[in-house]
Amino acid sequence: MITLTDYHKLCVWWSIQKFNPPTIDDLPMINGELQGVIVSQDDIDICAGFIIDTSIKNGAMFEYLVANFFVKDRELRDEAFSFLFEVVFEISRKMGKKYLFTSVKNQSLINRYEKVGFKKASVGTVEMIKSL
């Protein structure tokens, strides 16, 4: 699981990949613990993502997927992502969820999601947000 001390490392990963890091307050947290998974091998963190429980009884979101830019071994990264998805699927099932959804625009991320069974629900939409 992702810890609060991992947050700063993930911010570096997001920034390198030109993604504005979410604030710590925007990440899913239950009882003071971040609801995310980080995959490591030989003490090297490779990729991470967050499970966001929703008010939708059967669904959750899987968001903020990110990889360690400094891990250049493509096969290792692919294996780590596959393992990450397996863990997230299992956690989501234990939460009683029947489906996961996400919002993605980066084509390589779209390909990763499709590789593990995600289907496109819509194309060409614009996400909008309003601060309250």
C-alpha positions in Angstrom: 0.0 0.0 0.0 1.0 3.6 -0.5 2.1 5.5 2.5 2.2 9.2 3.2 5.9 9.2 2.8 5.5 7.9 -0.8 3.5 10.9 -1.7 6.4 13.2 -2.5 8.1 10.5 -4.6 4.8 10.1 -6.6 4.6 13.9 -7.1 8.1 13.8 -8.8 6.9 10.9 -11.0 3.7 12.8 -12.0 5.6 16.1 -12.6 8.2 14.4 -14.8 5.4 13.1 -16.9 3.8 16.5 -17.1 0.8 15.6 -15.0 -0.2 18.1 -12.2 0.1 16.1 -9.0 -3.0 15.9 -7.0 -2.8 17.4 -3.5 -2.6 15.0 -0.6 -6.2 16.1 0.3 -7.4 15.1 -3.2 -6.2 11.5 -2.8 -8.5 8.7 -1.4 -7.8 8.2 2.3 -9.5 6.0 4.9 -8.6 6.3 8.6 -5.5 8.3 7.7 -4.2 5.8 5.2 -3.9 6.4 1.5 -6.0 4.0 -0.6 -3.5 3.2 -3.2 -1.1 0.5 -4.3 2.6 0.8 -5.1 4.5 -2.0 -6.8 8.2 -2.5 -6.0 10.9 -5.0 -6.9 14.3 -5.2 -5.3 13.6 -2.1 -3.3 12.8 -0.1 -6.4 9.3 1.4 -6.7 8.0 0.9 -10.2 4.4 2.1 -10.5 1.4 3.1 -8.4 -2.3 3.9 -8.6 -5.2 4.8 -6.3 -8.6 3.2 -5.7 -11.3 5.7 -5.1 -14.5 4.4 -3.5 -17.5 6.2 -4.8 -21.1 6.5 -3.7 -21.9 4.1 -6.6 -22.6 0.9 -4.8 -21.0 -1.4 -7.4 -18.3 0.9 -8.8 -15.0 2.4 -7.9 -12.5 4.5 -9.7 -8.9 3.6 -10.4 -7.0 6.9 -10.9 -3.6 8.6 -10.8 -1.8 5.7 -12.4 1.9 6.6 -12.6 5.2 4.9 -13.3 8.7 5.6 -12.1 10.2 7.4 -15.1 13.7 6.2 -14.1 12.8 2.5 -14.5 13.7 2.0 -18.2 13.3 -1.8 -18.4 10.1 -2.0 -20.4 9.5 -5.7 -19.5 9.9 -5.0 -15.8 7.4 -2.0 -16.1 4.9 -4.1 -18.0 5.1 -6.9 -15.4 4.7 -4.4 -12.6 1.7 -2.8 -14.2 0.1 -6.2 -14.7 0.7 -7.0 -11.1 -0.7 -3.6 -10.0 -3.9 -4.2 -11.9 -4.3 -7.7 -10.4 -3.9 -6.4 -6.9 -6.3 -3.5 -7.5 -8.9 -5.9 -9.0 -8.7 -8.1 -6.0 -9.0 -5.2 -3.5 -11.9 -3.8 -5.5 -13.7 -7.2 -5.4 -13.2 -7.4 -1.6 -14.7 -3.9 -1.4 -17.8 -5.4 -3.0 -17.3 -3.6 -6.3 -18.3 -5.1 -9.6 -16.6 -2.6 -11.9 -13.9 0.0 -12.0 -13.9 3.1 -14.2 -11.2 5.7 -15.0 -10.6 8.8 -17.0 -7.6 8.6 -19.3 -6.3 10.7 -22.3 -2.7 9.4 -22.7 -2.7 6.8 -25.4 -0.1 4.6 -23.7 -2.2 4.5 -20.6 -5.3 3.8 -22.7 -3.4 0.8 -24.1 -2.4 -0.4 -20.7 -6.0 -0.3 -19.4 -7.3 -2.0 -22.6 -4.7 -4.7 -22.2 -6.2 -5.7 -18.8 -9.8 -5.7 -20.0 -11.0 -2.1 -19.7 -13.4 -1.0 -22.5 -13.9 2.5 -23.8 -17.1 3.9 -22.5 -16.9 7.2 -24.4 -14.5 9.0 -26.6 -13.9 12.8 -27.1 -15.4 13.9 -23.9 -14.1 16.8 -21.8 -13.8 16.5 -18.1 -14.9 19.6 -16.2 -14.5 20.6 -12.6 -15.6 23.5 -10.5 -14.0 24.4 -7.2 -16.6 25.1 -4.4 
